[in-house]
């Protein structure tokens, strides 16, 4: 199995780079062959990556989220998988090179520098935590894509106002489609984030019951009032309110995309502050470290 794991480590970046090449070919050449095969290449990459994560989980007997580099690898997969859902719904492929390029960079980093090691963190060996963590990664990835498309919207709107119609402007989707992609990403993120929170609460109570007798100190750390959990509920409610504003209050165009950019920056800043200043039981590293 270690040999299979080593093969995945080498081949995964090649899959991502090959898929990136297809999307770049589409962007610069607008070739029908690239348009036909780029999405298929992305699907193959995601499936191959999922297989690699399964193999790594079996070998290490834990969820492969034990280090920042392992997280980068999971994030690369989540980026492409989430993008494919949005691409299929909106039928716009010309932004794919940006997303796949970011994912390829993350996976190249992970494959180059990541060192396989056994983690003593019991959370990483629990399937309930695995489902909760992967859903959270997918949700925040969707929010990051919403931010990306909002930035592209504002950038292209500025180019349109200045009448700067270069290659980038001509190849990008229309402002209306970019706005739909940004909102569509949030529509995808909100239910996934809710499922992540629900599964996380169920897992937390189950784990607390199991640890109550063996490790009461560790069990006491598991609380629904954990700052990260409370912050995530606020994020969920905030983005849900944004969707309601878009649907019923006519929030459209420049204002909506500015809100998307500001919301994501606030989320990232708040997340950093919570991790830095408040204790939380959400730690992926070993307890002995």
N, C-alpha and C positions, 0 to 999 in steps of 0.2 A: 504493500500500500504506500510505503514511503516513496517508492519509485514512481508510482502514479501521481502522487502529490507533487513530486519534483517536476514531472512532465507538465502538469497543469500550471505550475509556477512559470515555466518557460513559454508555454503556448498561449496563455491568457493574454499577455501584452500583444502578441502577434495577431490574435483575433481582433483586439480593439484597434490596433493600427491598420489592419486590413479594412475594417469597417469604416474607420476614419477616412481612408483613401477613397472608398466608394462615395462617401458624402462630399468630400472635396471635389471629386470628379463631377458630381452632380452640380455643385455650386458654381464651379468655374466653367464647366463645359456644357451643362444642361443636357447631358447625353441621355437618350431614352434607356440605354442599357443600365446606366448608373441609377436612373430613377426606378427601374424595375427591380434591381438587385440590392440597393442599399438597405432597405428595410429588412429584407430577408437575411442579409449579413448581420444586421443588428440583432434580430431574433436569435440567430444561431449563436452569436456571442453571448447573449444573456443565458441561453440554455446551457452552453458550455460552462459559463461561470457558475451557474447554479449547481451543476454537477461537481465542479471543483470545490464549492463550499460544502457540499454534502460529504465528499471524500475527506476533506480536511476536518470536518466535524467528527467523522468516524475515527480518524487517525488520532486526533487530539482528545477525543471524548469530551468535547465542549463546543460551545458556539464560537466560531472564529471572530471574536471581537475583543480579544485580550490585549490589544495594543493599538495605538493610533494608526499604524500602517495596515493592520487587519481591518480596522474601521474604514480606511481609505478604499480598500478593495471592495468591501460591501457597498460603500457609497457609489463606487464606479458602476457596479451592477444595478443599483437602484436608480441611478441617473438615466441609464439607457433604457431600463425597463419602463420607468415612468414616462420618459419621452416617447417611447413607442405607443403607449396608450393615447397620449395627446395627439401624436402624429396621425394615428389611425382615425381618431374622432374628427380632427380638423382637416385632414388630408393636405397637409403642408409639410414638405420635407426639406426645404432649403435652409432651415436653421439647424439641421441635424449635425452639421460639422462642428458647431460650437459645443453642443452637448457631448457628442461622442469624443471630441478632442479633449474636453475636460476629463471625461471618464478614462480615456486612454492615458492621460498624464498621471492620474491617480493610481491606475493599475500598474503602470510602469514603475512608479515610486514603490508601491507595495511589493511587487515581485522582485525588485532590485535589492531592497534593504530589509525586507521582513525576515525575521528569524523565527523558525518554528520552535515553540517551547510549550511546556505543560503549565497550565494555570491552576492555582489552588483556589481561585475564586469560585465558591459553590454556585453563584448565580449563573455563571457561564456554562454550567453543566445541567441546567434545568430547561426543559423544553418550553415551559410556560414563559420563561424569560426570553427564550429565543424568538417565540412568536411576537411577544410584546416589543422587543428591540427591533426586529426587522420591520414591523408595521410602523414604528416610530421613524425609522430611517426613511422608509418610503414616503411617509407623510411630509417630513421636513424636506426631502428631496423635491417633492411636488411644489412646496412653497418656494423653494429656491428657483425652480423653473418659472414659477409665476413672476418672481422678481426679475429674472433674466428677460422674459418677454415684455415686461413693463418697461425695463430699461431700453430694450430695442425699440419699443413703440415711441418713447420720448425722443430717442436719438434720431429715428427716421422722421418723426414729426418736425424736428428741428431742421433736418436736411431739406425736407419738403418746403418749409418756410423760407429757407435760404436758396431754394431752387438748385440744390447740389444733387444731381442725379447720376452718381457714379455706379460702378459695378455692384457695390454692396447694396445700394438702394434698389437697383433694378432686380437683383436676385432675391431680396428679402420678400416675405409675404406682405400683403397690404396692411395698413394700420388696423383695419377692421379685424383681419384674421389674427394679427398679433394680440389684439385685445381679447379676442375669443380664446386664444391659447393661454393667455395669462389667467383669465377667469376660469377656464377649463381646468387648469392646474390646481386652482384653489378648490374647485368643486370635487376634484379627485382627492385632495389632501384632507379636507374636513372629515368625511366619513372614515377614512383610514386612521386619522388621528384619534377619532372617537373610539374606534375599535381597539386601537393600541392602548388607550387609557382604560377601557373596560377590561381588556385582557390583563393589563398590568395590575389593576385593583384585585381581580380574582386571583392572580398568581401571588400577589403580595400577602393576601389573607391566608392562602393555602400554605405558603412558605412560613409565615409567622406561626401557624399552628404546628407545623412540623418541627420548628426550631425552639419552640417554647420550653421544652423539657431539656434538650441537649445543649442549646446555646442561647440562654435567655437574654444576654447582652446584645447578641446579634439580632434576635427577634425584636428587641425593643427599638431597633433602628428602623424597622419597617412600619411606616406610618403614612396614612392618607394625607397628613398635613405636611409631608415632605415639601420643601420649597419648590423643587423641580416639578412635582405633580401639580401643585397649585398654579405655578406659572404656565404649565401646559394647558390647564383648563381655561385660563385667561386667554391664551393664544387661540384656542379652539373657539371660544365665544367671540373674540374679536374678529376673526376671519368669517365666522358665521354671520355676524352683523354686516360685514362688508358684502357678502353674497346677497343678503336681504336688501341692502341699499341698492345694489346693482339691479336686482329683480324688481323691486317695488318703488324705489325712490328715484330712479332714473340716473343713477351714478354711472356715467359713461365717459369715454374719451380721455382727455388729458388728466382730468381730476381723478378718475378712477385709477389710472396707472401711476400717478404720483402717490396716491394712497397705498398702492401695492408696494411701491419702493420704500416708502416711509415705514410701513408695517413690518416689512422684512428686516429692515435695519434695526428697528426697535426690538424685534424678536431676537436677533443675533446679539445685540448689546445687552439685553436683559438676561439672556442665557449665560453670557460670559460673567455678568455680575453675580448671578445666583451661584454659579460654580465656584467663583472666587471667594465670595464673602459668607456663604451659608453652607452649613453641613448638609450632606445629602447621602442617602444610601446607594445612589446610582453611581457605583464605581466599577469599572471594568477590570481594573488591575487586581493583582493578588492582594489579599489582606495582609500578607506578610511583608509586602514591599513598603 
